[in-house]
């Protein structure tokens, strides 16, 4: 139930707060006053889009807020529309929420019927939804949807397998050629980089060995080992020192140098040098050339060729196993098709049985709304193949409003007034097990006279069951309300405002008079409706 609605800074509405009664609430006012816009604000609150330019001029944002009582639990719902960006924010019980959440909650909050609802009533999809709801076997419908989805998934897999197999079969020879070329070389991922590193390492090892060998060779001269030559120099200079003592320090330095040279020679001979690669430079170069030829032939890098090899093997393996996969899918398809046929058979029988019951119920409702005692409604069932060899009986409402006419679809013979009453009958039947707030936007369009009283009685009975918001131009309908709101448009300080106020008894009488055309005629009808004349 909708307990309270507040609208701020939206279009011509500055600040409007409405507190609703538990049964029938009517909104009346001149055409263009803004009655339907109040309902648009409710639709915006429950998930519909609204343009940013509808934020009242000069304001940063518009806000719609309401209090709903759903299953004995109170929900405070607020939605804001920002003028600058056109973006909106939704809050449920002061917590930021999502559009999906409010849309899921909406069926328990509001059922909005209007002249658009009349057009919806003419759609076969809506008529089928109406019948499915009356069957009250959601598990059967869910099973149908699940199996149908499975079958369509299987069909999609079959198409994909066949298309892929057809494409690969045309390329099989080329794939096998590529596979052989790759197998000849047998490349490994990262092999090129590894070979280049090994080639560089081998080259560096050779240069190190060459430098060491060259240096060691210098320790020997044509006159003998360098150590022997220096030793002879030491002995000779030592002889000189017998006569010239000041050369004694030089003898010691020569001795020290000879020892240093000996240590250097020993270290060079014992210098650890990394073992050269087992492969020679020539072998490495030959392998690199082989890889480069494969790269040129296939126009890909070595790593890409390795991946390509795996892909080719996978594709060729797929071609070998595809037929078996298709056989398994066909078996699954046959099994699921049998189950779907059984489910559809049950659904079709239920639709025919429950469809007849629903039509009788609609006829009863229509008769209370002023239709002929002979009004007849039925479902026309058309077998429709929803999957190969699986037929579902699609339902379409047809009716005979008067004796002597052939049954026809609603859109062929139903006037606007007849559709309004038909919609009212259907809405009453659809919501017997739920209690959302019913919103009727000019559902009385195209009717009058005695029929108007029938509609008023039906609306009154419906309002006893659940809360109702009714927009009407008929005082006869407004008189059935528990609470009456008047929507008016005023100009104040060169600005236009839409307001909505709950009427007192005096205001109600004046509104009845206006709705009835004013003058003495309006006064008489107002007194009759108020029971004072």
BELQUIJO-V972958 format. One record per run of one state. SS is the DSSP state (H for helix, E for strand, - for the rest). FROM is the first residue (numbers start at 1). TO is the last residue. Records with the same first field share a line. If there is no record, write none. Layout:
BEGIN
SS: FROM-TO + FROM-TO
END
This chain:
BEGIN
-: 1-1 + 11-12 + 20-23 + 29-34 + 46-51 + 56-60 + 71-72 + 83-87 + 93-94 + 98-98 + 114-114 + 122-123 + 136-137 + 171-171 + 186-190 + 218-219 + 222-223 + 244-244 + 270-280 + 299-301 + 369-375 + 388-389 + 401-407 + 414-415 + 431-436 + 442-448 + 466-467 + 472-474 + 479-482 + 493-494 + 503-504 + 516-518 + 531-533
E: 2-10 + 13-19 + 24-28 + 55-55 + 61-70 + 73-82 + 88-92 + 95-97 + 110-113 + 220-221 + 224-225 + 376-387 + 390-400 + 408-409 + 437-441 + 468-471 + 483-492 + 495-502
H: 35-45 + 52-54 + 99-109 + 115-121 + 124-135 + 138-170 + 172-185 + 191-217 + 226-243 + 245-269 + 281-298 + 302-368 + 410-413 + 416-430 + 449-465 + 475-478 + 505-515 + 519-530
END
